[in-house]
Amino acid sequence: MRALRFTDWKTKPTLQDVDRPTPGPGEVLLKVAGAGACHSDVAAYDDFEAATAPKGMTPPFTLGHETSGWAEELGEGVTGIALGEAFLVYGPIGCGRCVPCSKGQDTYCERVAEMPYLATGLGRDGGMAEYVTVPARNLVPLGDADPVAAAPLADAALTPYHAISLALPVLAKGGSTALVIGLGGLGQIAVQILTALTGATVYVTDRKQDAVDRAVARGAIAIDASGDQAAQLREATGGTGVDAVFDLVGATPTIQLGQAVLARGGRLSVVGIAGGEVSWSFFTNPYEAVITNTYWGSIADLHEVVAMYQRGQIVPDVERFSLEDAPEAYRRLEEGTLDARAVIVPHAG
């Protein structure tokens, strides 16, 4: 079968012929419906090298940590899954024995240093292929929902959903406000989640006007990125600041913006991994305001994300590519010329 492989550090992924995998005990072979292309993949093959990469991401492996597909073959011991049934894949794979893993929080596995890989598509062969094997535990049923468009939900929706769910207590009041910084795939879905789950007024900012326009069409209020954004937000909130800030970029300037507009008792969630660094002071941080970070989400979160997708509360913006065109999708992702999440469809047509 064909697969898009990350073969070495500082090397672009290439299409290769590989053997079709066989599901082991407790695993399911999926016929891949769709696999989303994510900036994390670009970081893996462009930014890291052996000395700096997270453990468990050593090449070679097949990319694709946002994956959906149909059950094709069941491994030993797997029951309760019908062949042909559509699923979304929960990517992270922990030890399955520690406290976080027992809660479905594989992203925070206490034995991550002992694991041979981080996730399906991050160290373990992922969904940028015709077929992929996945632990049965990591499959979330999609029902009749379109599995191709669902693929990005495994990261681009799960990640902001987890951050937003943790911030719900500060948004559960009349007149609450939220700010989404960065309106790529995650940011667009964050706006939809906030609109569906809260009554908050949602402000957004991004330097791409088309992205801002899409968020505004979804009910958000734009902040002019070319002006003094902090002053605009302070004025818009009557000087009190924003209750919940979601930074989907994570660069120093974006985190600083979040700090500058955070309300007392508010929550700044840094979700993007641009590696920004900022300072904190008792005298400048609003009283009882929390600055934190989150990473991906839990299996339970993904079930809830799928429920929102099935009800039409989340509609990902996707652009479909054939498997042969996957390198082109990543080229456009690197250039920033995609207007939607690229989804590789191995069995298109």
PLY file of the C-alpha trace (Angstrom):
ply
format ascii 1.0
element vertex 349
property float x
property float y
property float z
element edge 348
property int vertex1
property int vertex2
end_header
0.00 0.00 0.00
1.01 3.67 -0.32
1.94 5.76 2.71
3.38 9.22 3.39
6.52 8.53 5.43
8.68 10.72 7.64
12.03 9.04 7.07
14.69 11.25 8.66
15.21 14.50 10.56
15.20 17.68 8.47
13.76 15.71 5.56
10.44 16.24 3.77
8.00 13.31 3.94
7.79 11.11 0.86
5.31 8.63 -0.58
6.48 5.04 -0.33
5.17 1.54 -0.88
4.90 -0.36 2.41
3.24 -3.56 3.55
-0.37 -3.39 4.61
-0.37 -3.75 8.42
-2.00 -6.58 10.32
-3.87 -5.79 13.56
-2.35 -7.29 16.67
-4.24 -8.35 19.82
-6.62 -5.62 20.91
-6.17 -3.68 17.66
-8.34 -2.85 14.67
-7.27 -2.37 11.06
-8.93 0.72 9.62
-9.44 1.50 5.97
-8.50 5.18 6.19
-11.26 7.64 5.30
-9.30 10.82 5.98
-6.14 12.09 7.67
-5.59 15.74 8.58
-2.32 17.56 7.94
-1.16 19.47 11.03
1.63 21.95 11.83
2.87 19.44 14.41
3.87 17.21 11.50
5.85 20.06 9.97
7.62 20.62 13.28
8.52 16.91 13.38
10.26 16.84 10.02
11.48 20.45 9.77
12.34 21.63 13.29
13.48 18.65 15.31
16.59 16.54 15.19
17.68 13.54 17.24
18.99 15.65 20.13
15.93 17.91 20.43
12.97 15.76 19.46
10.54 14.41 22.05
11.19 10.79 22.94
9.05 8.43 20.92
9.12 10.40 17.67
12.16 8.81 16.04
11.69 8.22 12.28
10.81 6.38 10.19
7.03 6.32 10.57
3.90 7.20 8.63
2.46 10.64 9.38
-1.16 11.34 10.27
-2.36 11.87 13.85
-5.82 13.14 12.83
-7.38 10.01 11.40
-10.77 8.52 10.63
-11.69 5.29 8.92
-13.82 2.19 8.60
-13.17 -1.03 10.52
-11.66 -3.49 8.05
-10.25 -6.27 10.23
-10.33 -7.09 13.95
-7.35 -8.26 15.93
-7.44 -11.04 18.51
-9.74 -10.31 21.44
-11.58 -7.38 19.87
-15.36 -7.50 20.22
-18.23 -5.06 19.88
-16.97 -3.48 16.65
-18.76 -4.14 13.37
-16.78 -4.33 10.15
-17.50 -1.29 8.00
-18.34 0.90 11.00
-16.83 4.42 10.87
-14.59 5.69 13.66
-12.48 8.67 14.67
-9.08 7.78 16.12
-7.94 9.11 19.48
-4.27 9.61 18.67
-2.37 9.61 22.01
-1.30 6.19 23.29
-0.16 5.94 26.89
0.82 3.00 29.04
-2.81 2.26 29.92
-1.90 1.56 33.55
-1.14 4.87 35.28
-3.77 7.14 36.84
-4.06 9.60 33.91
-4.35 6.76 31.38
-7.04 5.08 33.49
-9.03 8.30 33.05
-8.45 8.35 29.28
-5.88 11.14 29.63
-3.15 9.41 27.65
-1.62 12.79 26.82
-0.46 13.01 30.44
0.76 9.42 30.78
3.12 9.10 33.74
5.22 6.52 31.89
5.60 8.45 28.64
9.40 8.09 28.83
8.98 4.30 28.63
6.65 4.35 25.62
8.02 3.53 22.13
5.87 6.28 20.56
3.70 9.26 21.52
0.67 8.65 19.35
-0.68 7.20 16.16
1.06 9.38 13.58
3.65 10.64 16.07
6.17 7.84 16.36
3.72 5.08 15.51
2.50 4.64 11.92
-0.42 7.00 11.33
-3.26 7.64 8.94
-1.49 9.08 5.87
-1.85 5.67 4.27
-4.45 3.39 2.82
-4.72 1.41 6.07
-3.67 1.87 9.68
-3.85 -0.24 12.85
-5.22 1.35 16.01
-5.88 0.10 19.58
-9.60 -0.68 19.80
-9.78 1.44 22.96
-8.83 4.50 20.90
-11.77 4.34 18.51
-14.70 6.75 18.85
-17.81 5.82 16.80
-18.91 8.37 14.20
-22.27 6.84 13.34
-23.63 8.25 10.09
-21.50 11.43 10.22
-19.09 12.05 7.34
-15.80 10.44 8.41
-13.63 12.37 5.93
-14.60 15.80 7.24
-14.41 14.42 10.78
-10.70 13.58 10.59
-9.39 16.97 11.84
-11.59 16.73 14.92
-9.05 14.33 16.45
-6.72 17.28 17.10
-8.03 20.54 15.64
-11.26 20.19 17.65
-10.13 18.02 20.56
-7.34 20.40 21.55
-9.42 23.59 21.85
-12.35 21.63 23.32
-10.19 20.43 26.19
-8.89 23.94 26.88
-12.38 25.44 26.71
-13.93 22.78 28.94
-11.41 23.57 31.67
-12.25 27.28 31.37
-16.03 26.87 31.55
-16.24 27.89 35.24
-15.01 31.42 34.46
-17.43 31.69 31.52
-20.51 30.41 33.37
-21.95 33.82 34.21
-23.89 36.61 32.60
-21.85 38.98 30.48
-18.81 36.69 30.20
-16.20 37.33 27.51
-13.67 35.21 25.63
-10.82 35.94 23.25
-9.47 33.56 20.60
-6.00 34.48 19.32
-5.14 32.75 16.03
-7.83 31.64 13.60
-6.33 28.65 11.83
-7.98 25.24 12.01
-8.02 25.14 15.82
-9.11 28.75 16.21
-12.09 28.44 13.85
-13.34 25.42 15.73
-12.68 27.12 19.09
-15.10 29.88 18.06
-17.75 27.28 17.23
-17.26 25.45 20.52
-17.43 28.64 22.58
-20.60 29.71 20.76
-22.24 26.33 21.31
-21.26 25.81 24.95
-21.33 29.30 26.44
-23.19 32.57 26.24
-19.91 34.47 26.16
-19.20 37.32 23.80
-16.37 35.94 21.67
-13.65 38.28 20.41
-11.12 37.13 17.79
-7.88 38.36 16.31
-5.67 37.22 13.45
-3.59 38.92 10.78
-5.38 37.00 7.99
-8.50 38.94 7.09
-10.23 35.98 5.42
-9.83 33.96 8.62
-11.25 36.83 10.65
-14.20 37.11 8.24
-15.02 33.41 8.67
-14.94 33.73 12.46
-17.16 36.82 12.34
-19.63 34.91 10.16
-19.75 32.40 13.01
-20.77 35.07 15.50
-17.45 36.42 16.76
-16.43 40.09 17.09
-13.18 41.08 15.36
-10.36 43.00 17.00
-8.20 44.96 14.55
-4.83 43.18 14.51
-3.14 46.23 12.98
-4.03 48.48 15.90
-3.60 48.44 19.69
-5.45 45.21 20.38
-5.16 45.43 24.16
-6.67 48.91 24.19
-9.51 47.78 21.92
-10.32 44.85 24.20
-10.15 46.94 27.35
-12.56 49.41 25.80
-14.87 46.65 24.57
-15.04 45.09 28.05
-15.52 48.35 29.90
-12.02 48.17 31.32
-12.54 44.89 33.18
-10.70 42.66 30.71
-11.47 39.27 29.18
-12.60 36.33 31.31
-11.04 33.56 29.20
-8.26 33.91 26.64
-7.35 31.05 24.32
-3.99 31.57 22.60
-3.84 29.17 19.66
-0.44 30.53 18.62
1.74 30.54 21.74
4.32 33.09 20.59
5.68 35.69 23.00
3.61 38.59 21.55
0.36 36.61 21.63
0.87 35.45 25.20
1.71 39.03 26.18
-1.55 40.18 24.58
-3.44 37.60 26.62
-1.75 38.77 29.80
-2.49 42.41 29.01
-6.25 41.88 28.64
-6.93 39.19 31.24
-9.59 40.01 33.80
-9.31 39.42 37.53
-10.08 35.77 38.19
-9.71 35.08 34.47
-7.94 32.23 32.70
-5.32 32.44 29.94
-4.90 29.09 28.20
-1.83 28.82 25.97
-2.67 26.10 23.47
-0.30 26.90 20.59
3.24 25.59 20.80
5.22 28.39 19.17
7.51 28.37 22.22
6.90 31.91 23.46
8.25 33.06 26.83
6.89 35.84 29.03
7.41 37.20 32.54
5.04 37.15 35.51
4.83 39.47 38.45
2.60 39.56 41.51
2.03 43.26 40.87
1.05 42.94 37.20
-0.90 39.68 37.08
-4.60 40.34 37.75
-5.59 38.94 41.14
-6.49 35.24 41.03
-6.01 35.13 37.26
-4.56 31.84 35.97
-2.02 31.46 33.18
-1.78 27.84 32.09
-1.20 25.52 29.15
-3.01 22.48 27.83
-2.07 19.63 25.51
-4.50 17.75 23.28
-7.34 16.16 25.31
-8.83 12.96 26.71
-10.75 10.11 25.12
-13.86 11.31 26.96
-13.34 14.78 25.47
-13.20 13.27 21.98
-16.51 11.45 22.51
-18.04 14.83 23.40
-16.43 16.48 20.37
-17.95 13.83 18.11
-21.36 14.40 19.70
-21.08 18.10 18.82
-20.04 17.20 15.26
-22.97 14.83 14.86
-25.34 17.62 15.95
-23.85 20.12 13.52
-22.37 22.33 16.26
-18.86 21.88 14.84
-18.30 22.15 11.09
-14.59 21.87 10.19
-13.31 23.80 7.20
-11.55 21.15 5.09
-9.85 20.90 1.72
-9.49 17.36 0.39
-6.35 15.96 -1.24
-5.59 12.55 -2.69
-2.80 10.54 -1.10
-0.61 11.22 -4.13
-1.10 14.95 -3.54
-0.21 14.77 0.17
3.26 16.34 -0.35
1.55 19.27 -2.07
-0.82 19.65 0.89
2.14 19.92 3.25
3.90 22.37 0.94
0.88 24.64 1.06
0.59 24.16 4.81
4.19 25.32 5.23
3.60 28.32 2.94
0.44 29.32 4.78
-1.64 29.23 1.58
-4.31 26.81 2.81
-7.70 28.31 3.65
-8.89 25.16 5.42
-7.56 22.02 7.08
-5.96 19.76 4.48
-7.43 16.26 4.70
-5.74 13.44 2.82
-8.28 10.98 1.35
-6.41 7.78 0.40
-9.40 6.11 -1.22
-10.79 9.13 -3.07
-12.79 8.30 -6.12
0 1
1 2
2 3
3 4
4 5
5 6
6 7
7 8
8 9
9 10
10 11
11 12
12 13
13 14
14 15
15 16
16 17
17 18
18 19
19 20
20 21
21 22
22 23
23 24
24 25
25 26
26 27
27 28
28 29
29 30
30 31
31 32
32 33
33 34
34 35
35 36
36 37
37 38
38 39
39 40
40 41
41 42
42 43
43 44
44 45
45 46
46 47
47 48
48 49
49 50
50 51
51 52
52 53
53 54
54 55
55 56
56 57
57 58
58 59
59 60
60 61
61 62
62 63
63 64
64 65
65 66
66 67
67 68
68 69
69 70
70 71
71 72
72 73
73 74
74 75
75 76
76 77
77 78
78 79
79 80
80 81
81 82
82 83
83 84
84 85
85 86
86 87
87 88
88 89
89 90
90 91
91 92
92 93
93 94
94 95
95 96
96 97
97 98
98 99
99 100
100 101
101 102
102 103
103 104
104 105
105 106
106 107
107 108
108 109
109 110
110 111
111 112
112 113
113 114
114 115
115 116
116 117
117 118
118 119
119 120
120 121
121 122
122 123
123 124
124 125
125 126
126 127
127 128
128 129
129 130
130 131
131 132
132 133
133 134
134 135
135 136
136 137
137 138
138 139
139 140
140 141
141 142
142 143
143 144
144 145
145 146
146 147
147 148
148 149
149 150
150 151
151 152
152 153
153 154
154 155
155 156
156 157
157 158
158 159
159 160
160 161
161 162
162 163
163 164
164 165
165 166
166 167
167 168
168 169
169 170
170 171
171 172
172 173
173 174
174 175
175 176
176 177
177 178
178 179
179 180
180 181
181 182
182 183
183 184
184 185
185 186
186 187
187 188
188 189
189 190
190 191
191 192
192 193
193 194
194 195
195 196
196 197
197 198
198 199
199 200
200 201
201 202
202 203
203 204
204 205
205 206
206 207
207 208
208 209
209 210
210 211
211 212
212 213
213 214
214 215
215 216
216 217
217 218
218 219
219 220
220 221
221 222
222 223
223 224
224 225
225 226
226 227
227 228
228 229
229 230
230 231
231 232
232 233
233 234
234 235
235 236
236 237
237 238
238 239
239 240
240 241
241 242
242 243
243 244
244 245
245 246
246 247
247 248
248 249
249 250
250 251
251 252
252 253
253 254
254 255
255 256
256 257
257 258
258 259
259 260
260 261
261 262
262 263
263 264
264 265
265 266
266 267
267 268
268 269
269 270
270 271
271 272
272 273
273 274
274 275
275 276
276 277
277 278
278 279
279 280
280 281
281 282
282 283
283 284
284 285
285 286
286 287
287 288
288 289
289 290
290 291
291 292
292 293
293 294
294 295
295 296
296 297
297 298
298 299
299 300
300 301
301 302
302 303
303 304
304 305
305 306
306 307
307 308
308 309
309 310
310 311
311 312
312 313
313 314
314 315
315 316
316 317
317 318
318 319
319 320
320 321
321 322
322 323
323 324
324 325
325 326
326 327
327 328
328 329
329 330
330 331
331 332
332 333
333 334
334 335
335 336
336 337
337 338
338 339
339 340
340 341
341 342
342 343
343 344
344 345
345 346
346 347
347 348
